[in-house]
Amino acid sequence: MAFDIKTFKVRALSAVVFGAIMLAALLGGATLFFCIFAAIAFIAGKEFYRLLCKIKHQHENETIQLLYGLAVSVMYMAIAHSNGATFIAQINANVNIYAGAAILLSVLWMAMLNFNKFSVQLFLGYVYISLSFALLAQCYHTDAHYPLMLIVLIWINDTMQYIVGSFIGKTKMAPIISPKKTWEGTIGGSLLAVLVAIVCGIFFKQYPIGEWIAFGLVASIAGTIGDLVESKLKRTAGVKDSGNIMPGHGGALDRFDSLLLAGPCLWFVLKMIL
């Protein structure tokens, strides 16, 4: 795979935009974090609905699409509530309000569809997106630095995989799902992500080096699998991108596909080591 400077510039620009959004979420306080990810969950839910409609050859209903995205966002907030977010804490005095609203919205969109494989898959996507972002929020509530470290390591992993794969990648990792991803790029990117994590562990003593290595492994392994899952979804739907909210890159699912799996894995690792 030849190195494409134009593609790299687009990816770099997307990374800058992504980084700015994430910095605002991660450094702007708990309320901003939860609100930004609620918006991301809403957009990701809408994109998932559209992709599944294309896969199942279902007619896209804009009302159901909006309700579905809203249900994903509301369920995320129901699970991710935190006393650290003043605004969220005020409107989340009773988490059952959110859970009930999410269930109601689920009933609304399912009532518009026949209860078949399509609606079951919609439900699975609904749970997957909302739960993944909510568990990341729980990591944030434990320590605001955890999501920041994970996102930085995912970015390093993705960028290094692309660069290493562009220069020395020959062996296709998943030619049908992701034709440009190679084993050389994947392994190289993963090793560099773990190496960066180790260096961080040496210089930043806040966390044991073993935890840093675990963060690097989660970012590289879970992040890569998350990317492949979303690539498979897009390939099956016959589309290049899940959406168009980021010009030159794609949608929310495209940008946060790695995080959707790495977030829950980070939460699990923290439960094991803390």
Phi, psi and omega in degrees: 000114182290149180285122182254105185296325180295315178297320180297320179296319179296316179296323179294318179295319178298321179295324178294314179298314179301316180297321180295317179296316181292322178296320178298318181290318188276334183250355184267007180101164186298319182299314180295321178302308183293324181290318179296317181286335173294320178293319179296318179298320178299312181294317180297321178297316178298319180294320179297318178301314181297317180298316181293326176298319179293319180295318184266004180055043178261146176290132181281123179254117185298325179295313179296321180301314179295316179296321181295313178299319179294320179298318178299314182295316181294318178295323175303313182293327180295322182275327189268007184305145182212140177292344179287342179259104186304311182298315180295319182297322181295318183268000182243034180302326178232105184298337179296336177298316180290316180299317179296321178295320180295317179296318179299315179296322177298317179298321181298310182285330178287331179292337180274353182236157171286141180284092181226193182300325180298311182291327176296318179292325174299319180295319179297319177295321179301314180290317185299311183292311183294317181292320181298311179292326180293320178292326174297321178296324177295323175297319178298319180294327177292313178198120184299342181282338184299308178299324179298313179298317182296315182294319178297316180292325175296317179299317178297316180300311181297315182294316181291325176299318180294315182292311180297316179296325180293324185269320186234001183291126178230323185269114181294133181276313179215076189302329181280318183281310183221088188301332184272349182277129180241159178293323179298315179294318181296313180293316180298315179296319180294316179298319180291324178296317178292322179298316177298320179298319179295316178300318177298321179296329179286319186271329181250108189273005184297328180234146177300151183297330177298323177293320179299318179297319178298319178298318180296320179292320178298314182297318184280313185281304181295322179298318180294317179296318178300321178295318180293323179299314180291325177297320177297318179299314180293319180299318179294324180282346179076031180235156179277318182233155179283338181193195183221030182288340178240099182309130179085356180231305182145217185250191181295319179295325178297318185278331186248014182300317179295321183291332182297331177260324182292326179301306177299324179294321176297317179301317180295317180299316180296323178295329181281326188258343182265000000 
